Amino acid sequence: MPAPPPRPAPQRIPLWLVRAELFLRVLLRMYIGIAICYAPWSSLFWDQNPLFVQFPTLAIFAANGAVRGIISGIGLLNLWIAFQDAIHFRNR
């Protein structure tokens, strides 16, 4: 019975590539989080949104302060996740 062929050694991802991916992921999450936090309070984006102009019932719902707060909270959650990702990164 012939011996099985040797298994190739697993390839390691270079450290610079891991750190570059982390940097881009944190940067993207921070950008999205800031945009989501700001959007509900921007009159140019929120009050004059074509979707809200087309559907007035949706505009009344979106104008509610609680809805704006929930959307901003989602943005803050995204920022929190980005900071946690950056702080708790360890080289593996």
Backbone as XML, in Angstrom:
<?xml version="1.0"?>
<chain id="A" units="angstrom">
  <residue number="1" name="MET">
    <atom name="N" x="0.840" y="-1.173" z="0.000"/>
    <atom name="CA" x="0.000" y="0.000" z="0.000"/>
    <atom name="C" x="0.895" y="1.249" z="0.000"/>
  </residue>
  <residue number="2" name="PRO">
    <atom name="N" x="0.733" y="2.132" z="-1.009"/>
    <atom name="CA" x="1.619" y="3.307" z="-1.065"/>
    <atom name="C" x="1.248" y="4.321" z="0.021"/>
  </residue>
  <residue number="3" name="ALA">
    <atom name="N" x="2.261" y="5.055" z="0.435"/>
    <atom name="CA" x="2.054" y="6.086" z="1.462"/>
    <atom name="C" x="1.272" y="7.258" z="0.858"/>
  </residue>
  <residue number="4" name="PRO">
    <atom name="N" x="0.391" y="7.874" z="1.643"/>
    <atom name="CA" x="-0.353" y="9.024" z="1.115"/>
    <atom name="C" x="0.594" y="10.194" z="0.853"/>
  </residue>
  <residue number="5" name="PRO">
    <atom name="N" x="0.251" y="11.031" z="-0.113"/>
    <atom name="CA" x="1.135" y="12.169" z="-0.395"/>
    <atom name="C" x="1.182" y="13.115" z="0.811"/>
  </residue>
  <residue number="6" name="PRO">
    <atom name="N" x="2.324" y="13.766" z="1.016"/>
    <atom name="CA" x="2.439" y="14.671" z="2.175"/>
    <atom name="C" x="1.489" y="15.864" z="2.017"/>
  </residue>
  <residue number="7" name="ARG">
    <atom name="N" x="0.933" y="16.270" z="3.131"/>
    <atom name="CA" x="0.028" y="17.416" z="3.124"/>
    <atom name="C" x="0.849" y="18.704" z="3.057"/>
  </residue>
  <residue number="8" name="PRO">
    <atom name="N" x="0.433" y="19.634" z="2.232"/>
    <atom name="CA" x="1.170" y="20.905" z="2.194"/>
    <atom name="C" x="0.941" y="21.684" z="3.499"/>
  </residue>
  <residue number="9" name="ALA">
    <atom name="N" x="1.952" y="22.414" z="3.901"/>
    <atom name="CA" x="1.844" y="23.211" z="5.123"/>
    <atom name="C" x="0.831" y="24.342" z="4.887"/>
  </residue>
  <residue number="10" name="PRO">
    <atom name="N" x="0.004" y="24.640" z="5.886"/>
    <atom name="CA" x="-0.964" y="25.736" z="5.708"/>
    <atom name="C" x="-0.240" y="27.063" z="5.517"/>
  </residue>
  <residue number="11" name="GLN">
    <atom name="N" x="-0.749" y="27.853" z="4.612"/>
    <atom name="CA" x="-0.124" y="29.143" z="4.343"/>
    <atom name="C" x="-0.597" y="30.150" z="5.375"/>
  </residue>
  <residue number="12" name="ARG">
    <atom name="N" x="0.322" y="30.926" z="5.862"/>
    <atom name="CA" x="0.001" y="31.944" z="6.862"/>
    <atom name="C" x="-0.249" y="33.272" z="6.154"/>
  </residue>
  <residue number="13" name="ILE">
    <atom name="N" x="-1.191" y="34.010" z="6.681"/>
    <atom name="CA" x="-1.484" y="35.343" z="6.138"/>
    <atom name="C" x="-0.463" y="36.303" z="6.727"/>
  </residue>
  <residue number="14" name="PRO">
    <atom name="N" x="0.172" y="37.125" z="5.886"/>
    <atom name="CA" x="1.173" y="38.067" z="6.408"/>
    <atom name="C" x="0.546" y="39.051" z="7.396"/>
  </residue>
  <residue number="15" name="LEU">
    <atom name="N" x="1.323" y="39.419" z="8.400"/>
    <atom name="CA" x="0.834" y="40.316" z="9.448"/>
    <atom name="C" x="0.406" y="41.667" z="8.882"/>
  </residue>
  <residue number="16" name="TRP">
    <atom name="N" x="1.141" y="42.171" z="7.901"/>
    <atom name="CA" x="0.792" y="43.477" z="7.343"/>
    <atom name="C" x="-0.575" y="43.429" z="6.666"/>
  </residue>
  <residue number="17" name="LEU">
    <atom name="N" x="-0.925" y="42.282" z="6.077"/>
    <atom name="CA" x="-2.215" y="42.146" z="5.421"/>
    <atom name="C" x="-3.346" y="42.069" z="6.448"/>
  </residue>
  <residue number="18" name="VAL">
    <atom name="N" x="-3.098" y="41.401" z="7.553"/>
    <atom name="CA" x="-4.098" y="41.325" z="8.627"/>
    <atom name="C" x="-4.348" y="42.713" z="9.202"/>
  </residue>
  <residue number="19" name="ARG">
    <atom name="N" x="-3.278" y="43.453" z="9.430"/>
    <atom name="CA" x="-3.428" y="44.807" z="9.999"/>
    <atom name="C" x="-4.074" y="45.767" z="9.006"/>
  </residue>
  <residue number="20" name="ALA">
    <atom name="N" x="-3.750" y="45.635" z="7.738"/>
    <atom name="CA" x="-4.380" y="46.485" z="6.727"/>
    <atom name="C" x="-5.877" y="46.201" z="6.646"/>
  </residue>
  <residue number="21" name="GLU">
    <atom name="N" x="-6.255" y="44.931" z="6.730"/>
    <atom name="CA" x="-7.677" y="44.574" z="6.706"/>
    <atom name="C" x="-8.385" y="45.116" z="7.939"/>
  </residue>
  <residue number="22" name="LEU">
    <atom name="N" x="-7.752" y="45.031" z="9.098"/>
    <atom name="CA" x="-8.334" y="45.574" z="10.327"/>
    <atom name="C" x="-8.515" y="47.084" z="10.207"/>
  </residue>
  <residue number="23" name="PHE">
    <atom name="N" x="-7.495" y="47.767" z="9.710"/>
    <atom name="CA" x="-7.572" y="49.221" z="9.557"/>
    <atom name="C" x="-8.714" y="49.624" z="8.635"/>
  </residue>
  <residue number="24" name="LEU">
    <atom name="N" x="-8.825" y="48.953" z="7.502"/>
    <atom name="CA" x="-9.896" y="49.289" z="6.558"/>
    <atom name="C" x="-11.273" y="48.952" z="7.123"/>
  </residue>
  <residue number="25" name="ARG">
    <atom name="N" x="-11.380" y="47.832" z="7.837"/>
    <atom name="CA" x="-12.656" y="47.454" z="8.441"/>
    <atom name="C" x="-13.085" y="48.463" z="9.499"/>
  </residue>
  <residue number="26" name="VAL">
    <atom name="N" x="-12.158" y="48.892" z="10.350"/>
    <atom name="CA" x="-12.475" y="49.875" z="11.390"/>
    <atom name="C" x="-12.817" y="51.215" z="10.755"/>
  </residue>
  <residue number="27" name="LEU">
    <atom name="N" x="-12.062" y="51.618" z="9.755"/>
    <atom name="CA" x="-12.325" y="52.887" z="9.081"/>
    <atom name="C" x="-13.701" y="52.894" z="8.423"/>
  </residue>
  <residue number="28" name="LEU">
    <atom name="N" x="-14.055" y="51.808" z="7.758"/>
    <atom name="CA" x="-15.357" y="51.720" z="7.109"/>
    <atom name="C" x="-16.492" y="51.736" z="8.131"/>
  </residue>
  <residue number="29" name="ARG">
    <atom name="N" x="-16.350" y="50.989" z="9.213"/>
    <atom name="CA" x="-17.392" y="50.978" z="10.247"/>
    <atom name="C" x="-17.542" y="52.349" z="10.902"/>
  </residue>
  <residue number="30" name="MET">
    <atom name="N" x="-16.437" y="53.053" z="11.117"/>
    <atom name="CA" x="-16.524" y="54.387" z="11.705"/>
    <atom name="C" x="-17.220" y="55.348" z="10.753"/>
  </residue>
  <residue number="31" name="TYR">
    <atom name="N" x="-16.882" y="55.271" z="9.482"/>
    <atom name="CA" x="-17.508" y="56.147" z="8.491"/>
    <atom name="C" x="-19.006" y="55.885" z="8.403"/>
  </residue>
  <residue number="32" name="ILE">
    <atom name="N" x="-19.388" y="54.632" z="8.346"/>
    <atom name="CA" x="-20.813" y="54.281" z="8.270"/>
    <atom name="C" x="-21.525" y="54.694" z="9.557"/>
  </residue>
  <residue number="33" name="GLY">
    <atom name="N" x="-20.902" y="54.469" z="10.706"/>
    <atom name="CA" x="-21.510" y="54.850" z="11.979"/>
    <atom name="C" x="-21.744" y="56.344" z="12.082"/>
  </residue>
  <residue number="34" name="ILE">
    <atom name="N" x="-20.762" y="57.139" z="11.667"/>
    <atom name="CA" x="-20.923" y="58.606" z="11.702"/>
    <atom name="C" x="-22.015" y="59.041" z="10.737"/>
  </residue>
  <residue number="35" name="ALA">
    <atom name="N" x="-22.054" y="58.445" z="9.563"/>
    <atom name="CA" x="-23.081" y="58.798" z="8.581"/>
    <atom name="C" x="-24.474" y="58.447" z="9.089"/>
  </residue>
  <residue number="36" name="ILE">
    <atom name="N" x="-24.621" y="57.283" z="9.722"/>
    <atom name="CA" x="-25.933" y="56.877" z="10.234"/>
    <atom name="C" x="-26.340" y="57.740" z="11.426"/>
  </residue>
  <residue number="37" name="CYS">
    <atom name="N" x="-25.390" y="58.158" z="12.235"/>
    <atom name="CA" x="-25.715" y="59.048" z="13.360"/>
    <atom name="C" x="-26.158" y="60.425" z="12.870"/>
  </residue>
  <residue number="38" name="TYR">
    <atom name="N" x="-25.546" y="60.902" z="11.826"/>
    <atom name="CA" x="-25.810" y="62.259" z="11.344"/>
    <atom name="C" x="-27.052" y="62.348" z="10.461"/>
  </residue>
  <residue number="39" name="ALA">
    <atom name="N" x="-27.334" y="61.313" z="9.690"/>
    <atom name="CA" x="-28.403" y="61.366" z="8.679"/>
    <atom name="C" x="-29.768" y="61.763" z="9.225"/>
  </residue>
  <residue number="40" name="PRO">
    <atom name="N" x="-30.248" y="61.205" z="10.339"/>
    <atom name="CA" x="-31.599" y="61.573" z="10.782"/>
    <atom name="C" x="-31.742" y="63.026" z="11.225"/>
  </residue>
  <residue number="41" name="TRP">
    <atom name="N" x="-30.663" y="63.670" z="11.563"/>
    <atom name="CA" x="-30.732" y="65.044" z="12.051"/>
    <atom name="C" x="-30.377" y="66.057" z="10.969"/>
  </residue>
  <residue number="42" name="SER">
    <atom name="N" x="-30.061" y="65.599" z="9.787"/>
    <atom name="CA" x="-29.757" y="66.485" z="8.659"/>
    <atom name="C" x="-31.045" y="66.774" z="7.896"/>
  </residue>
  <residue number="43" name="SER">
    <atom name="N" x="-31.432" y="68.033" z="7.872"/>
    <atom name="CA" x="-32.683" y="68.378" z="7.175"/>
    <atom name="C" x="-32.551" y="68.165" z="5.674"/>
  </residue>
  <residue number="44" name="LEU">
    <atom name="N" x="-31.375" y="68.376" z="5.137"/>
    <atom name="CA" x="-31.176" y="68.181" z="3.703"/>
    <atom name="C" x="-31.377" y="66.716" z="3.313"/>
  </residue>
  <residue number="45" name="PHE">
    <atom name="N" x="-30.886" y="65.807" z="4.122"/>
    <atom name="CA" x="-30.999" y="64.381" z="3.788"/>
    <atom name="C" x="-32.326" y="63.797" z="4.269"/>
  </residue>
  <residue number="46" name="TRP">
    <atom name="N" x="-32.726" y="64.086" z="5.489"/>
    <atom name="CA" x="-33.861" y="63.402" z="6.102"/>
    <atom name="C" x="-35.203" y="64.014" z="5.707"/>
  </residue>
  <residue number="47" name="ASP">
    <atom name="N" x="-35.311" y="65.331" z="5.764"/>
    <atom name="CA" x="-36.598" y="65.988" z="5.505"/>
    <atom name="C" x="-36.921" y="66.103" z="4.020"/>
  </residue>
  <residue number="48" name="GLN">
    <atom name="N" x="-35.912" y="66.169" z="3.186"/>
    <atom name="CA" x="-36.131" y="66.326" z="1.748"/>
    <atom name="C" x="-35.802" y="65.056" z="0.980"/>
  </residue>
  <residue number="49" name="ASN">
    <atom name="N" x="-35.897" y="63.936" z="1.633"/>
    <atom name="CA" x="-35.605" y="62.654" z="1.027"/>
    <atom name="C" x="-36.683" y="62.307" z="0.000"/>
  </residue>
  <residue number="50" name="PRO">
    <atom name="N" x="-36.306" y="61.931" z="-1.223"/>
    <atom name="CA" x="-37.321" y="61.596" z="-2.243"/>
    <atom name="C" x="-38.250" y="60.460" z="-1.833"/>
  </residue>
  <residue number="51" name="LEU">
    <atom name="N" x="-37.757" y="59.528" z="-1.041"/>
    <atom name="CA" x="-38.599" y="58.432" z="-0.574"/>
    <atom name="C" x="-39.701" y="58.958" z="0.347"/>
  </residue>
  <residue number="52" name="PHE">
    <atom name="N" x="-39.346" y="59.902" z="1.214"/>
    <atom name="CA" x="-40.330" y="60.477" z="2.127"/>
    <atom name="C" x="-41.294" y="61.410" z="1.407"/>
  </residue>
  <residue number="53" name="VAL">
    <atom name="N" x="-40.832" y="62.047" z="0.341"/>
    <atom name="CA" x="-41.717" y="62.912" z="-0.444"/>
    <atom name="C" x="-42.754" y="62.067" z="-1.183"/>
  </residue>
  <residue number="54" name="GLN">
    <atom name="N" x="-42.342" y="60.926" z="-1.660"/>
    <atom name="CA" x="-43.238" y="60.058" z="-2.409"/>
    <atom name="C" x="-44.259" y="59.368" z="-1.496"/>
  </residue>
  <residue number="55" name="PHE">
    <atom name="N" x="-43.849" y="59.035" z="-0.266"/>
    <atom name="CA" x="-44.731" y="58.359" z="0.685"/>
    <atom name="C" x="-44.910" y="59.234" z="1.928"/>
  </residue>
  <residue number="56" name="PRO">
    <atom name="N" x="-45.932" y="60.080" z="1.958"/>
    <atom name="CA" x="-46.111" y="61.009" z="3.090"/>
    <atom name="C" x="-46.328" y="60.303" z="4.435"/>
  </residue>
  <residue number="57" name="THR">
    <atom name="N" x="-46.948" y="59.148" z="4.437"/>
    <atom name="CA" x="-47.150" y="58.426" z="5.696"/>
    <atom name="C" x="-45.812" y="58.008" z="6.289"/>
  </residue>
  <residue number="58" name="LEU">
    <atom name="N" x="-44.909" y="57.580" z="5.449"/>
    <atom name="CA" x="-43.568" y="57.216" z="5.898"/>
    <atom name="C" x="-42.820" y="58.446" z="6.409"/>
  </residue>
  <residue number="59" name="ALA">
    <atom name="N" x="-43.071" y="59.588" z="5.790"/>
    <atom name="CA" x="-42.423" y="60.832" z="6.227"/>
    <atom name="C" x="-42.879" y="61.222" z="7.626"/>
  </residue>
  <residue number="60" name="ILE">
    <atom name="N" x="-44.159" y="61.031" z="7.926"/>
    <atom name="CA" x="-44.667" y="61.351" z="9.268"/>
    <atom name="C" x="-44.016" y="60.427" z="10.299"/>
  </residue>
  <residue number="61" name="PHE">
    <atom name="N" x="-43.905" y="59.149" z="9.959"/>
    <atom name="CA" x="-43.258" y="58.188" z="10.851"/>
    <atom name="C" x="-41.786" y="58.534" z="11.046"/>
  </residue>
  <residue number="62" name="ALA">
    <atom name="N" x="-41.098" y="58.895" z="9.977"/>
    <atom name="CA" x="-39.661" y="59.191" z="10.043"/>
    <atom name="C" x="-39.376" y="60.500" z="10.766"/>
  </residue>
  <residue number="63" name="ALA">
    <atom name="N" x="-40.359" y="61.400" z="10.816"/>
    <atom name="CA" x="-40.156" y="62.683" z="11.487"/>
    <atom name="C" x="-40.230" y="62.553" z="13.007"/>
  </residue>
  <residue number="64" name="ASN">
    <atom name="N" x="-40.697" y="61.415" z="13.500"/>
    <atom name="CA" x="-40.796" y="61.180" z="14.927"/>
    <atom name="C" x="-39.391" y="61.172" z="15.545"/>
  </residue>
  <residue number="65" name="GLY">
    <atom name="N" x="-39.242" y="61.833" z="16.667"/>
    <atom name="CA" x="-37.943" y="61.915" z="17.334"/>
    <atom name="C" x="-37.425" y="60.566" z="17.804"/>
  </residue>
  <residue number="66" name="ALA">
    <atom name="N" x="-38.330" y="59.677" z="18.195"/>
    <atom name="CA" x="-37.904" y="58.354" z="18.658"/>
    <atom name="C" x="-37.296" y="57.544" z="17.507"/>
  </residue>
  <residue number="67" name="VAL">
    <atom name="N" x="-37.875" y="57.671" z="16.324"/>
    <atom name="CA" x="-37.338" y="56.960" z="15.159"/>
    <atom name="C" x="-35.953" y="57.503" z="14.823"/>
  </residue>
  <residue number="68" name="ARG">
    <atom name="N" x="-35.822" y="58.803" z="14.870"/>
    <atom name="CA" x="-34.495" y="59.402" z="14.621"/>
    <atom name="C" x="-33.479" y="58.947" z="15.660"/>
  </residue>
  <residue number="69" name="GLY">
    <atom name="N" x="-33.911" y="58.865" z="16.904"/>
    <atom name="CA" x="-33.021" y="58.414" z="17.966"/>
    <atom name="C" x="-32.598" y="56.965" z="17.793"/>
  </residue>
  <residue number="70" name="ILE">
    <atom name="N" x="-33.536" y="56.115" z="17.372"/>
    <atom name="CA" x="-33.200" y="54.701" z="17.149"/>
    <atom name="C" x="-32.189" y="54.567" z="16.020"/>
  </residue>
  <residue number="71" name="ILE">
    <atom name="N" x="-32.388" y="55.320" z="14.941"/>
    <atom name="CA" x="-31.439" y="55.276" z="13.815"/>
    <atom name="C" x="-30.065" y="55.768" z="14.277"/>
  </residue>
  <residue number="72" name="SER">
    <atom name="N" x="-30.036" y="56.849" z="15.046"/>
    <atom name="CA" x="-28.753" y="57.342" z="15.562"/>
    <atom name="C" x="-28.118" y="56.330" z="16.507"/>
  </residue>
  <residue number="73" name="GLY">
    <atom name="N" x="-28.931" y="55.630" z="17.279"/>
    <atom name="CA" x="-28.415" y="54.598" z="18.171"/>
    <atom name="C" x="-27.758" y="53.465" z="17.412"/>
  </residue>
  <residue number="74" name="ILE">
    <atom name="N" x="-28.314" y="53.114" z="16.269"/>
    <atom name="CA" x="-27.690" y="52.088" z="15.429"/>
    <atom name="C" x="-26.329" y="52.575" z="14.939"/>
  </residue>
  <residue number="75" name="GLY">
    <atom name="N" x="-26.238" y="53.855" z="14.606"/>
    <atom name="CA" x="-24.950" y="54.420" z="14.206"/>
    <atom name="C" x="-23.937" y="54.401" z="15.344"/>
  </residue>
  <residue number="76" name="LEU">
    <atom name="N" x="-24.403" y="54.725" z="16.562"/>
    <atom name="CA" x="-23.504" y="54.681" z="17.716"/>
    <atom name="C" x="-23.054" y="53.250" z="18.012"/>
  </residue>
  <residue number="77" name="LEU">
    <atom name="N" x="-23.950" y="52.306" z="17.825"/>
    <atom name="CA" x="-23.581" y="50.904" z="18.000"/>
    <atom name="C" x="-22.504" y="50.494" z="16.996"/>
  </residue>
  <residue number="78" name="ASN">
    <atom name="N" x="-22.624" y="50.976" z="15.776"/>
    <atom name="CA" x="-21.623" y="50.691" z="14.753"/>
    <atom name="C" x="-20.270" y="51.304" z="15.133"/>
  </residue>
  <residue number="79" name="LEU">
    <atom name="N" x="-20.288" y="52.514" z="15.673"/>
    <atom name="CA" x="-19.043" y="53.138" z="16.143"/>
    <atom name="C" x="-18.435" y="52.339" z="17.295"/>
  </residue>
  <residue number="80" name="TRP">
    <atom name="N" x="-19.277" y="51.884" z="18.212"/>
    <atom name="CA" x="-18.797" y="51.095" z="19.347"/>
    <atom name="C" x="-18.123" y="49.808" z="18.872"/>
  </residue>
  <residue number="81" name="ILE">
    <atom name="N" x="-18.736" y="49.140" z="17.917"/>
    <atom name="CA" x="-18.157" y="47.909" z="17.385"/>
    <atom name="C" x="-16.807" y="48.197" z="16.726"/>
  </residue>
  <residue number="82" name="ALA">
    <atom name="N" x="-16.709" y="49.314" z="16.011"/>
    <atom name="CA" x="-15.438" y="49.668" z="15.370"/>
    <atom name="C" x="-14.345" y="49.911" z="16.411"/>
  </residue>
  <residue number="83" name="PHE">
    <atom name="N" x="-14.662" y="50.649" z="17.469"/>
    <atom name="CA" x="-13.666" y="50.910" z="18.505"/>
    <atom name="C" x="-13.283" y="49.630" z="19.243"/>
  </residue>
  <residue number="84" name="GLN">
    <atom name="N" x="-14.242" y="48.764" z="19.508"/>
    <atom name="CA" x="-13.941" y="47.499" z="20.166"/>
    <atom name="C" x="-13.033" y="46.634" z="19.291"/>
  </residue>
  <residue number="85" name="ASP">
    <atom name="N" x="-13.305" y="46.651" z="18.007"/>
    <atom name="CA" x="-12.469" y="45.883" z="17.065"/>
    <atom name="C" x="-11.033" y="46.398" z="17.095"/>
  </residue>
  <residue number="86" name="ALA">
    <atom name="N" x="-10.872" y="47.705" z="17.114"/>
    <atom name="CA" x="-9.532" y="48.294" z="17.094"/>
    <atom name="C" x="-8.794" y="48.081" z="18.417"/>
  </residue>
  <residue number="87" name="ILE">
    <atom name="N" x="-9.507" y="48.182" z="19.525"/>
    <atom name="CA" x="-8.858" y="48.083" z="20.836"/>
    <atom name="C" x="-8.493" y="46.646" z="21.176"/>
  </residue>
  <residue number="88" name="HIS">
    <atom name="N" x="-9.368" y="45.712" z="20.868"/>
    <atom name="CA" x="-9.156" y="44.333" z="21.308"/>
    <atom name="C" x="-8.450" y="43.477" z="20.265"/>
  </residue>
  <residue number="89" name="PHE">
    <atom name="N" x="-7.844" y="44.075" z="19.281"/>
    <atom name="CA" x="-7.098" y="43.315" z="18.276"/>
    <atom name="C" x="-5.808" y="42.785" z="18.903"/>
  </residue>
  <residue number="90" name="ARG">
    <atom name="N" x="-5.561" y="41.524" z="18.666"/>
    <atom name="CA" x="-4.303" y="40.914" z="19.115"/>
    <atom name="C" x="-3.721" y="40.115" z="17.981"/>
  </residue>
  <residue number="91" name="ASN">
    <atom name="N" x="-2.422" y="40.125" z="17.882"/>
    <atom name="CA" x="-1.764" y="39.306" z="16.871"/>
    <atom name="C" x="-1.929" y="37.838" z="17.233"/>
  </residue>
  <residue number="92" name="ARG">
    <atom name="N" x="-2.407" y="37.080" z="16.286"/>
    <atom name="CA" x="-2.643" y="35.668" z="16.546"/>
    <atom name="C" x="-1.565" y="34.850" z="15.883"/>
  </residue>
</chain>
